[in-house]
Amino acid sequence: MDELFDNVTYYGINKIIRNYCHFPSSLPLPVSIQHGWSFVPSLHDARVGASENWYWSDAMAKAYKAKYPEIKTRAVGAPFLYFLKVISYEVMPEETRKGSIVFPSHSSSLARISCDYNQYAEMLSYLPDIYKPVTICMYHIDFERGMGSPFASRGFKIVSNGDSLYEENFLLNFVNNSRDKLYAFSNQMTSALLFASAMDLKAFYYGPPFQFDSQDPNFTNIADYDQRYKQWEINSSNYFQFPDVNILDQQKFSRETLGEENLLSPIEMFFLLSKLAVKKQYLRQVLPDDHLAKKVFRLIKRALIKILG
């Protein structure tokens, strides 16, 4: 089954949503979903054709609505928080956890990262013993470019959450790679720091600076993007100061940014998706013949019976 909007397939988000609320697997999701921590609204996560555009927090939903008034927005919380519920995540006892996981600044399909990873590996090697052993979690694009060699040469274990943006088990791999650690590090303000904090790790913004190098010919404002990104880091990094982070402030910031207060129950999410799936806009996208709309209602009815037990 093909989704209507590709951003819901990143990191297995669509699978998480379906598992959480039992929405029929044979129907495309009628929504676009924010896939990562964002500092400014992006056209990529603003889909005019979506019945609704879902964002993590009220602040982000309002920011998108202000920039793209033609879209319909809703704050529902981050898919990662739903995933923790799906897997019934429990924090491991502190005495059974040790060391750190590090998420170096990473590239994307639109922009490559330029960073002195040799310097980063050296900085990590000088960390006090309480932060060791150190595991490096490389993004697949940078791993394929051989960017992990400075870390490997110093004996750090290197792992990855998946070899594609579309890896369905990406967030499961994230949890498995992180849950037995006490600390998380990154030299980039990234979703990984928020996710680690949500898992009860102490998260730190720590490491050498990096630069963006756009690989997209249509992405002509890379300098402006870089400047805005650095301002975003300045505004957020106080919550991840190394080594003396205020853990209560960090967890509060992470919960707010991930939109914890906006989380829907399984039945609330199911009814909302079902309501959106019977709108004409959605039906015309998935079922060109109007009479086939009955099929949608039958699928939703079956799923409703299942979720209500």
TAQUI-V605668 format. One record per residue. N is the residue number from 1. RES is the residue in one small letter. PSI is psi in radians with two decimals (NA if undefined). Layout:
{{N RES PSI} {N RES PSI}}
//
This chain:
{{1 m 2.17} {2 d 2.38} {3 e 2.75} {4 l -0.51} {5 f 2.13} {6 d -0.45} {7 n -0.31} {8 v -0.17} {9 t -0.15} {10 y 2.34} {11 y 0.36} {12 g 0.43} {13 i -0.77} {14 n -0.68} {15 k -0.70} {16 i -0.82} {17 i -0.75} {18 r -0.75} {19 n -0.58} {20 y -0.74} {21 c 0.09} {22 h 0.58} {23 f 2.43} {24 p 2.28} {25 s -0.30} {26 s 0.03} {27 l 2.34} {28 p 2.57} {29 l 2.41} {30 p 0.19} {31 v 2.74} {32 s 2.52} {33 i 2.28} {34 q 2.20} {35 h -0.30} {36 g 2.91} {37 w 2.17} {38 s 2.52} {39 f -0.35} {40 v 2.62} {41 p 2.42} {42 s 2.47} {43 l -0.46} {44 h -0.59} {45 d 0.45} {46 a 1.57} {47 r 1.96} {48 v -0.59} {49 g -0.10} {50 a 2.49} {51 s -0.68} {52 e 2.68} {53 n 2.11} {54 w 2.36} {55 y 2.86} {56 w -0.88} {57 s 2.85} {58 d -0.70} {59 a -0.74} {60 m -0.67} {61 a -0.72} {62 k -0.68} {63 a -0.72} {64 y -0.71} {65 k -0.64} {66 a -0.67} {67 k -0.58} {68 y 1.32} {69 p -0.25} {70 e -0.20} {71 i 2.78} {72 k 2.25} {73 t 2.72} {74 r 2.44} {75 a 2.12} {76 v -0.01} {77 g 2.82} {78 a 2.44} {79 p -0.54} {80 f -0.65} {81 l -0.64} {82 y -0.64} {83 f -0.71} {84 l -0.59} {85 k -0.71} {86 v -0.73} {87 i 0.08} {88 s 0.91} {89 y 2.34} {90 e 2.41} {91 v 2.30} {92 m 2.56} {93 p 2.46} {94 e -0.58} {95 e -0.24} {96 t -0.02} {97 r 2.63} {98 k 2.74} {99 g -2.91} {100 s 2.70} {101 i 2.39} {102 v 2.30} {103 f 1.60} {104 p 2.64} {105 s 2.40} {106 h 2.73} {107 s 3.08} {108 s -3.08} {109 s -0.30} {110 l -0.47} {111 a 2.39} {112 r 2.67} {113 i 2.37} {114 s 2.04} {115 c 2.56} {116 d 1.52} {117 y -0.39} {118 n -0.76} {119 q -0.72} {120 y -0.78} {121 a -0.67} {122 e -0.74} {123 m -0.74} {124 l -0.59} {125 s -0.41} {126 y 0.06} {127 l 2.57} {128 p 2.76} {129 d -0.42} {130 i -0.36} {131 y 0.05} {132 k 2.70} {133 p 2.75} {134 v 2.23} {135 t 2.33} {136 i 2.17} {137 c 1.84} {138 m 2.45} {139 y 2.50} {140 h -0.63} {141 i -0.78} {142 d -0.59} {143 f -0.74} {144 e -0.43} {145 r -0.01} {146 g 0.32} {147 m -0.15} {148 g -0.14} {149 s -0.67} {150 p -0.57} {151 f -0.73} {152 a -0.64} {153 s -0.34} {154 r 0.18} {155 g 0.16} {156 f 2.44} {157 k 2.40} {158 i 2.26} {159 v 3.02} {160 s 2.67} {161 n -0.11} {162 g 2.84} {163 d 0.31} {164 s 2.67} {165 l -0.41} {166 y 0.25} {167 e 2.01} {168 e -0.54} {169 n 0.36} {170 f -0.87} {171 l -0.53} {172 l -0.75} {173 n -0.66} {174 f -0.85} {175 v -0.81} {176 n -0.59} {177 n -0.33} {178 s -0.44} {179 r -0.42} {180 d 0.24} {181 k 2.79} {182 l -0.47} {183 y 2.68} {184 a 2.44} {185 f 2.63} {186 s 2.60} {187 n 0.33} {188 q 2.42} {189 m 1.87} {190 t 2.79} {191 s -0.55} {192 a -0.64} {193 l -0.70} {194 l -0.77} {195 f -0.74} {196 a -0.73} {197 s -0.70} {198 a -0.41} {199 m 0.09} {200 d 0.41} {201 l 2.68} {202 k 2.18} {203 a 2.40} {204 f 2.41} {205 y 1.91} {206 y 2.24} {207 g 3.12} {208 p 2.78} {209 p 2.87} {210 f 2.92} {211 q 2.64} {212 f 2.47} {213 d 1.82} {214 s 2.36} {215 q 0.03} {216 d 2.05} {217 p -0.36} {218 n -0.15} {219 f 1.43} {220 t -0.17} {221 n 0.73} {222 i -0.62} {223 a -0.73} {224 d -0.71} {225 y -0.79} {226 d -0.72} {227 q -0.75} {228 r -0.65} {229 y -0.76} {230 k -0.62} {231 q -0.65} {232 w -0.72} {233 e -0.71} {234 i -0.74} {235 n -0.48} {236 s -0.47} {237 s -0.36} {238 n -0.46} {239 y -0.08} {240 f 0.52} {241 q 2.41} {242 f 2.37} {243 p -0.11} {244 d 1.09} {245 v 2.50} {246 n 1.78} {247 i -0.58} {248 l -0.76} {249 d -0.68} {250 q -0.82} {251 q -0.63} {252 k -0.80} {253 f -0.76} {254 s -0.77} {255 r -0.73} {256 e -0.74} {257 t -0.64} {258 l -0.14} {259 g 0.67} {260 e -0.65} {261 e -0.24} {262 n 0.01} {263 l 2.42} {264 l 2.64} {265 s 2.86} {266 p -0.76} {267 i -0.64} {268 e -0.76} {269 m -0.71} {270 f -0.84} {271 f -0.65} {272 l -0.82} {273 l -0.66} {274 s -0.72} {275 k -0.72} {276 l -0.50} {277 a -0.23} {278 v 0.13} {279 k 2.61} {280 k -0.66} {281 q -0.76} {282 y -0.80} {283 l -0.66} {284 r -0.45} {285 q -0.64} {286 v -0.42} {287 l 1.63} {288 p -0.57} {289 d 2.10} {290 d -0.58} {291 h -0.32} {292 l -0.09} {293 a -0.47} {294 k -0.55} {295 k -0.70} {296 v -0.80} {297 f -0.68} {298 r -0.74} {299 l -0.73} {300 i -0.68} {301 k -0.77} {302 r -0.75} {303 a -0.64} {304 l -0.76} {305 i -0.70} {306 k -0.79} {307 i -0.51} {308 l -0.12} {309 g NA}}
//
